[in-house]
């Protein structure tokens, strides 16, 4: 496990991030150039080594995210920490709306679109549902029997 100081050193190499001291010795890092309202990339990095990185909008990830879209980085290696931070920055830098196609067993198709503040599910041109987070929208689609198609 990387120490708090080692994690700070790694995160400080990302010049696009701005460091903010918060309570109890914790540190947040903001990405002010985010095209979304979300700006905090590293959340509550604690002197004990615990902390979180915003990963909700990263398309392909091999780690679980919590209901806030964060991944715990306590046991991340240097390489994995660098990767998740870079992916997080990239996911908040996309200027084009994020769009995914979903299909069920009966070939019904829905489109999940990120409209910057909201995740909307469309059936053709009709709005089917809106969600505050990507995870909520995916949960809905999966519960309705839909699978993401490439």
Secondary structure, 3 states (H helix, E strand, C coil): CCCHHHHHHHHHCCCCCEEEECHHHCEEEECCCCCCCCCEEEEEECCCCCCEEECCCCCCCCCCCCCCCEEECCCCCHHHHHHHHHHHHHHCCCCCCCEEEEECCCCCEEEEEECCCCEEEEECCEEEEEECCHHHHHHHHHHCCCEEEC
